Every structure is written in C-alpha cells, then in structure tokens.
Amino acid sequence: MKTLSITQTKKETVEIITLDGILNADTASRLDDLLKELSGAARPCLLLDVENLSYISSAGIGCFIGIIKLIRTKKGDIHFLNMQPKVQRVFRLLDMEDFFRFYTDFETAVKGFDT
C-alpha cells in the first residue's frame, strides 16, 4: 500500500504543503502534526497541493476539520489546489465542499488568501 509523502515549501506568507499518496487513519497523524505546528503562525495561510493525493478517508478530512477553527480565528485559512475528482467526491459526500476553497490555478489560490 502506498504511503503519504508530505513536502513543504513557502511563498511569501503562504505555506505550501504537497501531498502525494493516500491520506487515511494510518497516515493522517503526520499531516495532523504538521498542521498543528503551522497553525502556530500569526496568520496561518496553508495551501495544500493535492494533485497527487490518490485517496482520502474521513480520518484524513478530520485533519483539516480539527485545525480550521484555530486557523480562521487567526485570520488564516486552508485552501486546496488541483484536487482530483475522486478525492473531491469525499469532501462532497461529507458535506465539506462549501467549507473549504478549491483552486486549479496556483496564483489564484495564493491570491485567495487576501480576500
């Protein structure tokens, strides 16, 4: 079974997290730890590039739900970039599609933190 690879870069004030593989109960703890660490910023702006995320479970989505309130309290947000339809379907099934912002263009996603 494929694991989850997480890489992190930064562009100005936006933390870019690239996920590759599967995000489920077995792999979510690593991402959860990273999101908690990054939420300590004054205004956490997290852009998750999920183009190569092949699967997400409800436990994976729980990583984002568990930290979003704190991030938004600090005027930050979590945005998703290049989400595959089968992954977005899970967000839709869990009624999370209106809770987050989804983008297909990197620059638009970065600018979206200013709105």
C-alpha positions, 0 to 999 in steps of 0.5 A, spaced: 500 500 500 502 506 498 504 511 503 503 519 504 509 523 502 508 530 505 513 536 502 513 543 504 515 549 501 513 557 502 511 563 498 511 569 501 506 568 507 503 562 504 505 555 506 505 550 501 504 543 503 504 537 497 501 531 498 502 525 494 499 518 496 493 516 500 491 520 506 487 515 511 487 513 519 494 510 518 497 516 515 493 522 517 497 523 524 503 526 520 499 531 516 495 532 523 502 534 526 504 538 521 498 542 521 498 543 528 505 546 528 503 551 522 497 553 525 502 556 530 503 562 525 500 569 526 496 568 520 496 561 518 495 561 510 496 553 508 495 551 501 495 544 500 497 541 493 493 535 492 494 533 485 497 527 487 493 525 493 490 518 490 485 517 496 482 520 502 478 517 508 474 521 513 480 520 518 484 524 513 478 530 512 478 530 520 485 533 519 483 539 516 476 539 520 480 539 527 485 545 525 480 550 521 477 553 527 484 555 530 486 557 523 480 562 521 480 565 528 487 567 526 485 570 520 488 564 516 485 559 512 486 552 508 485 552 501 486 546 496 489 546 489 488 541 483 484 536 487 482 530 483 475 528 482 475 522 486 478 525 492 473 531 491 467 526 491 469 525 499 469 532 501 462 532 497 459 526 500 461 529 507 458 535 506 465 539 506 465 542 499 462 549 501 467 549 507 473 549 504 476 553 497 478 549 491 483 552 486 486 549 479 490 555 478 496 556 483 496 564 483 489 564 484 489 560 490 495 564 493 491 570 491 485 567 495 488 568 501 487 576 501 480 576 500 
